[in-house]
């Protein structure tokens, strides 16, 4: 499978999910949305462990094989924390914008919130693909493809979750679709930048893998899980996490 296709697969998941705004007349039910948010969380957690952290530890050399994974993971957390503090954005169930003050509309800040957590997903695919292309035994092209597919699958409901509520608030469907697509454009961009950058610094690959894992876990803990647990029926979100985690684990072990 072509490198370009692996890089763009996650974006295609967002694209297809956003297109649901044309096919489904009613907004997503709160229970279904909680399940989908939980499912996305489970997929990202499993991907961070099996596709990124474990390979990072396995390819590390020396006495402290855990060190690159630990350092990279924490740097990924800090990186997203800084972006979260700087980029103006608004979470769906909040009326208080985060990041620096801006005159941006509520819609744009909602899109920025989704875009913010799509970036580390694209970066993760790029880093994994770079490892496979460098011939590292810890990562294969099949493994990078599996990670890309897993992220695309969890991007599908995320695309619907951003576009359909926007349409429900009175925004034209084609605009809501456009905003959903726009939120996913950052993924192939992040993947390509990561691929080109990491390919030049092979010795730091374990750090980059765990960095991507830390960035994704930040998104899960900061945004996806809290939204899936808000209000009533939080157990549905928990079930979604379990199913998403097992699904991605099986996908990675079977195909990666």
N, C-alpha and C positions, 0 to 999 in steps of 0.2 A: 504494500500500500504506500502511496506517495507521501513524502514528508509534509507537503502542503496540506494534504487532506487531513492528516493527523492533527495538524495545528488548527485547522478550521472546524473540526467536528464539534467541539464544545459550543462554538458560536451557532452552529446549525441547530443545536438543541434549544438555545434561546430563541432563535428565529421561529422554529416550529411552535414552541410554546406560546410565543407572542401572537402567532396567527390564530390561536384559539379564540381571540376576540371577535373574529369573523364567523366562527362556527358555533359558538355557545352563546345563547341569548342572555341567560341569567348569569349573575356573578357567582363566583365559587362560594360554596357554603363554608361557614366558619370551621366546621369539623373537617371537611376535606382539606381546607387550607392548612389547618394545624397538622394534619397527617403529612401533607406534602412538604411542609417546612421541616418536620421531624425526619422525613425520609431523606431530604437533601442533607440534613445534618449528619445522619448516619453514614451516608455515602462519603461525605467529605472526611469524616473521622477515620473511616476504614481506609480510604485512599491515602490519607496522611501517614497511617501506620504501615500498610503493606507496600504501597508504591513509592514511598519517600523515606520514612524514618528507618525501616528495616534495611533497605538497600544502602542507606547512608552509613549505618553501623557496620554492615557486612564488608563494605569496601574500605573502611578505615583501617589504617595500619598503626602499629606501635602498641605501647602498653595500655594507653587509655583510648580504646576504640569507641567509647561512648562520648568522648569529648567533642568531636565535630558535630555530632547529632545534637548534643545539648546546647552548644554555642549557637549553631545555626538556627535551631528551633527558637531560642530566646530572642535572637536578632530579628527573626520573622515576626514575632509577637510585637517587638518594639517598633518595627517598620510600619506595621498596620496601625499601631496605636498612634504613631505620629500622623499618618495620613488621616486617620479618623478625627484627629484633633484639629487638622488644618483645613481639609476639604469641606466646604459647606454642604450639608446633606440633612435629610429629614427622614426618620423612620416612619413607617405607615401608621402606627398607632400612637404617635407622639405629635404634639403641637409645638414642641420646642426644637428648633433647628440646632444642629451640632456643627462644630468646626468654626472657622472665622466668620464674622458677620458679612452678609452680602445682601444684595437686593434681588437675588434670584427668586423666581416664583416657586410656590410649593411643589408644582409638578416637576420642575427641573431638579429640585433638591431631592425629591423622591427617587428620580432616575439616578442621580448621583449616588444615593445610598446603595442601590443595587449594583451600579458600576463599580463602586468601591470594593465590594466583595467578589466581583467577577474577575478583577485583576489578578489576585493570587492564584485563582484557578487556571487562568491562561499561563501564568508564570510556571506553575507546577508542571504542566504539559511540556512546555519548552525545555525545562531543566531535565525532565525524564528523557525526552527525545535526544537531548544533547549527550546524556550519559550513554544511551544506546548507540548513537553514532560514533562515539569515541571508543566503542568496543569494550566497555566495562562489563565484566562478567555479572555484576549485580543487577544490571538493567538490560532488557532486550527491547527490540522494536515492538514485539508483541506486548510487552509490559507497558510501554509508552502508549500504544494503541488502546489497551485496556483502560488505562487511566483516563485517556481522552474520551472514550465511550462512556465510562462511569460518570464523568463530569457532565457530558452532554445529556445523559438521562436525567440527572438531577437538575439540569438547567431548563429542561422542558417545563416542569411545573413552575419554576421560578419566572420564566418568560410569561406564563399565563397569569401569575400572581401580580406582575407589574402592569401588564397591559389591560387586563379585564377590569380591575378596580378603577383605573383611569377612565375607561369608557363609561363605567357606572357613575362617575362623577360628572358626566356630561361632555367629556372630551370626545371629539369625532373618532370613530373606530380606526380610521387610517392613521390618525395622529397617535393614538394609544399604541397601535402596532409599531409605529415608527420609534416611539420612545422605548418600547420593549427591545426592539432590535438595536437601538443605539446603546442601550445598557450592556449589550453583549459584544459590541465591536471591540472593546478593550481586550477581550480574551485572545484573539489571534494576534493582536498587537503585542500584548504582554508575552505571549508564547514565543513569538518571533524574536523579540528583543532578548529574552532569556536564552534562547537557543544560540543566537549569535554571540552573546557575551560569554556564556559558560563554555562554549566550544573552544574558546581561546585560553581558558584557565582550568585545565583538566584536574590539577591537583586539589582544587577547592570544591570539586563536585560534591563530596559528602556534605559540605557546609551549605551549598546551594540547595540541595535536596531537602535538608532539614529546615532551611530557611523558608522554603515554599510550604512545608508542612506546618510550621509555626504560624505563617500568615493565614493559612486556611483554618486552622484551629481557632485563631482569634475571631474570625468571622462567625464560626459556629457558636462560640461561647458568648460573643458580644451581641449577636443579632439573631441568628436563626433559632437557637434553642429558646431564648427569652420570648420570642414571638410565638413559638409553638406551644409555650407553656402559659401564655397570658390568658386570663379569664377562666371560663369553665371548660370542662372536658380536656384538661391538660394530659390525661392518660392517652388520648389519641395521638398527641405529639410524641409521647414516649414510645408508643408502639411503632410509629413511623421511624423513629431513630433506630430501633432494633431491626426492623425490616430492611431499612436502607443500609445499615452496617453489615448485616449478614449478606445482603445482595452484592455489595461491592467486594466483600471478602471472598465470596465464592467466585465472582467474576475475575478477580485478580489471581486467585490461586489456580483456577481452571484454565485461564487464557494467558496469564502473564508468565 
